[in-house]
């Protein structure tokens, strides 16, 4: 019985110490997801800009008729606009989160003082 109590007394603090370390991996996964999303947005932006440049070049060289040029230009402009909108939404979310954290921190400071 004494051995069982000793094991339990060692196990509980061990879990309490290990839990934050195990839980800490979750932050890394969120950070990695944000990084992947940012890389995807950057890749899509580069594709849209490159596509626009190629369409303009083809039009200047005479390789496209006016209808194809208009359709391709509109497509790449729409893609670029969507990427910019997503980037702005992501940035707005960060700003709101930062503002919320700052206001919460100020409330805590006010309570302490």
Secondary structure, DSSP 4 states (H G I P E B T S, - for coil): -HHHHHHHHHHHHHHHHHHHHHHTHHHHHHHHHHHHHHHHHHHHHHHHHHHHHHHHHHHHHT-S-HHHHHHHHHHHHHHHHHHHHHHHHHHHHHHHHHHHHHHHHHHHHHHH-
